[in-house]
Amino acid sequence: HTHTYTLNSPLFSPELSEGSKRTLVFQGGPMSPTEAAVFESDPLFQECMSLRRWDEAAKVSGLDVPSMASYGELLQRAIVHPRRAADAVQGSYVRNGNTLLAIAAI
């Protein structure tokens, strides 16, 4: 949901790819300041922002890439052996539709 970060975010930019702009609209637009504060309190906030930056930087129109199936083994290893222990997860987002309300403790 980092597409919908605030209008003041460096990630909300006219330079977003067309796909990201469409997703931003679909997800309800930029976060409100209240939603942004909740998002920033997420223990994985920095990881979320890094992933968003990598996602946007990786969009190269017309690039020939391997099939999704070619990543199967890598994905399986990542799912079966995650880098972060399950007990490191601090909570989950509480939403009302697309509105981010809080992070609930697990």
Sine and cosine of phi, psi and omega as CSV:
sin_phi,cos_phi,sin_psi,cos_psi,sin_omega,cos_omega
0.00,0.00,0.15,0.99,-0.01,-1.00
-0.93,0.36,-0.21,0.98,0.13,-0.99
-0.84,0.54,-0.57,0.82,-0.14,-0.99
-1.00,-0.10,0.50,0.87,0.07,-1.00
-0.91,0.42,0.14,-0.99,-0.15,-0.99
-0.91,0.41,0.31,-0.95,0.05,-1.00
-0.88,0.48,-0.42,0.91,0.00,-1.00
-0.99,0.13,-0.14,0.99,-0.04,-1.00
-0.95,0.32,0.62,-0.78,0.09,-1.00
-0.90,0.43,-0.25,0.97,0.03,-1.00
-0.99,0.12,-0.30,0.96,0.06,-1.00
-1.00,-0.03,0.98,-0.18,-0.20,-0.98
-0.59,-0.81,0.49,-0.87,0.11,-0.99
-0.88,0.47,-0.24,0.97,-0.02,-1.00
-1.00,0.06,0.02,1.00,0.08,-1.00
-0.86,0.52,0.55,-0.83,0.06,-1.00
-0.89,0.45,0.35,-0.94,0.02,-1.00
-0.86,0.51,-0.63,0.78,0.04,-1.00
-0.88,0.47,-0.67,0.74,0.01,-1.00
-0.92,0.38,-0.60,0.80,0.05,-1.00
-0.90,0.44,-0.66,0.75,0.03,-1.00
-0.91,0.42,-0.68,0.73,0.01,-1.00
-0.89,0.45,-0.64,0.77,0.02,-1.00
-0.84,0.55,-0.72,0.69,0.02,-1.00
-0.90,0.44,-0.72,0.70,-0.02,-1.00
-0.86,0.51,-0.60,0.80,-0.06,-1.00
-0.99,0.11,0.03,1.00,0.08,-1.00
0.97,-0.24,0.11,0.99,0.04,-1.00
1.00,0.06,-0.09,-1.00,-0.03,-1.00
-0.88,0.48,0.46,-0.89,0.04,-1.00
-0.93,0.36,0.49,-0.87,0.15,-0.99
-0.96,0.29,0.25,-0.97,0.07,-1.00
-0.85,0.53,-0.58,0.81,0.03,-1.00
-0.91,0.41,-0.72,0.70,0.03,-1.00
-0.89,0.46,-0.65,0.76,0.00,-1.00
-0.88,0.47,-0.63,0.78,0.02,-1.00
-0.90,0.44,-0.64,0.77,0.05,-1.00
-0.90,0.44,-0.74,0.67,-0.01,-1.00
-0.86,0.52,-0.69,0.72,-0.01,-1.00
-0.92,0.40,-0.35,0.94,0.03,-1.00
-0.99,0.11,-0.14,0.99,0.03,-1.00
-0.89,0.45,0.78,-0.63,0.02,-1.00
-0.86,0.52,-0.38,0.93,0.00,-1.00
-0.98,-0.20,0.32,0.95,-0.05,-1.00
-0.80,0.60,-0.77,0.64,-0.04,-1.00
-0.89,0.47,-0.62,0.78,0.04,-1.00
-0.91,0.42,-0.65,0.76,0.04,-1.00
-0.87,0.49,-0.69,0.72,-0.02,-1.00
-0.93,0.37,-0.64,0.77,0.05,-1.00
-0.88,0.47,-0.70,0.71,0.01,-1.00
-0.87,0.49,-0.66,0.75,0.01,-1.00
-0.89,0.46,-0.70,0.72,0.01,-1.00
-0.90,0.44,-0.69,0.73,0.01,-1.00
-0.90,0.44,-0.66,0.75,0.00,-1.00
-0.87,0.50,-0.73,0.68,-0.03,-1.00
-0.92,0.39,-0.65,0.76,-0.03,-1.00
-0.93,0.36,-0.40,0.92,-0.07,-1.00
-1.00,0.10,-0.08,1.00,-0.03,-1.00
-0.99,0.13,0.96,-0.27,0.01,-1.00
-0.83,-0.56,0.93,-0.36,-0.04,-1.00
-0.88,0.48,0.76,-0.65,0.07,-1.00
0.99,0.16,0.06,1.00,-0.02,-1.00
-0.94,0.34,0.73,-0.68,0.05,-1.00
-0.99,0.11,0.89,-0.46,-0.05,-1.00
-0.84,-0.54,0.40,-0.92,0.05,-1.00
-0.90,0.45,0.36,-0.93,0.02,-1.00
-0.93,0.37,0.39,-0.92,0.05,-1.00
-0.85,0.53,-0.61,0.79,-0.02,-1.00
-0.87,0.50,-0.49,0.87,-0.01,-1.00
-0.93,0.37,-0.26,0.97,0.02,-1.00
-0.99,-0.12,0.06,1.00,-0.09,-1.00
-0.79,0.61,-0.77,0.64,-0.04,-1.00
-0.91,0.42,-0.69,0.73,0.03,-1.00
-0.87,0.49,-0.71,0.71,0.02,-1.00
-0.90,0.45,-0.66,0.75,0.01,-1.00
-0.87,0.49,-0.69,0.72,0.02,-1.00
-0.89,0.45,-0.65,0.76,-0.02,-1.00
-0.92,0.40,-0.59,0.81,-0.01,-1.00
-0.97,0.26,-0.68,0.73,-0.06,-1.00
-0.97,0.25,-0.56,0.83,-0.04,-1.00
-0.81,-0.58,0.94,0.34,-0.03,-1.00
-0.91,0.42,0.48,-0.88,0.00,-1.00
-0.93,0.36,-0.49,0.87,-0.07,-1.00
-0.94,-0.34,0.75,-0.66,0.01,-1.00
-0.90,0.44,0.55,-0.84,-0.02,-1.00
-0.85,0.53,-0.56,0.83,-0.02,-1.00
-0.97,0.26,-0.07,1.00,0.07,-1.00
-0.98,0.19,-0.27,0.96,0.02,-1.00
-0.95,0.30,0.81,-0.59,-0.11,-0.99
-1.00,-0.02,-0.36,0.93,-0.06,-1.00
0.09,-1.00,-0.20,-0.98,0.03,-1.00
-0.66,-0.75,0.37,-0.93,-0.01,-1.00
-0.95,0.31,0.64,-0.77,0.13,-0.99
-0.96,-0.26,0.80,-0.60,-0.07,-1.00
-0.80,-0.60,0.40,-0.92,0.23,-0.97
-0.82,-0.58,0.99,-0.13,-0.15,-0.99
0.91,0.43,-0.80,-0.60,0.04,-1.00
-1.00,0.01,-0.01,1.00,-0.04,-1.00
-1.00,0.08,0.83,-0.56,0.01,-1.00
-0.99,0.11,0.85,-0.52,-0.08,-1.00
-0.98,-0.22,-0.65,0.76,-0.10,-0.99
-0.18,-0.98,0.07,-1.00,0.19,-0.98
-0.91,-0.40,0.84,-0.54,-0.01,-1.00
-1.00,-0.09,0.68,-0.73,0.07,-1.00
-0.93,0.36,0.57,-0.82,0.03,-1.00
-1.00,-0.02,0.00,0.00,0.00,0.00
